[in-house]
Amino acid sequence: MNAIISAPELASDLAGPNPPVVLDIRWQLGGPNLRSAYEEAHIPGAVYVDLDSELAAPAGAAGRHPLPDMEVFGAAVRAAGVSENRDVVVYDGGLGWAAARAWWLLRWTGHPSVRVLDGGLAAWSGPVESGSPSPSAGSFVPAPGALSLLDADGAAALARTGLLLDARAAERYRGDVEPIDRVGGHIPGAVSAPTTENVAESGHFRPAADLADHFKSLGVTGTSEVGVYCGSGVSGAHEVLALTVAGIPAALYVGSWSEWSQDENRPVATGPDPQ
């Protein structure tokens, strides 16, 4: 099934006999959670899920947004009404990064039908509601492993044998600036592929054919093994989503640069070239 859904399609599905579970994943890097904004106005029936506490473990040696504890994650999505036999739609405030993190986690843990609202809440022109709904508990039990996952060693190897894409801004890839992590630069062999290049000015994904051509220009071939990393596994999930829209499977290195750069024994490349 398609990994994204348009706002009109979501409105139609919500009015149908089997409406999807809708999750609100609004989030801001380094700031307080956006539950208050959610409670002020959200898509009717949507349930808020907090990225920092429910879609990630506490920051540490494994990076800023390590994989969440499966008990915590499972409890959070079940409380939001998620079951394995019911479609799920996730959205955020517009960038799509946080929604993509939820999409990737649900798909990685075995949910068969998850889509991201293309363009996020900004694309929604239907009614909104305030407050917090109380959905019936779902039954989804996470079973990790349905999508490919990379660790640091796997990312280093893939940069040599396949194609490892760096989803961060180009200036961070080059090492010109590094506002968050210990050092700037990139994993040696990784190719710069800012996730912002996957969307139009409206915030909607570029058409699938355009995305396929874009990734082909970066080195994706029919036989390429592709991996993605970013700063902490959030915007990288958005790049994996874009690759999925283009029909290209890709693995995610969740620890990403926030894990890699903490280890002084890991090599760091700088400048515009992969090596």
Disulfide bonds with the S-S distance in Angstrom:
none
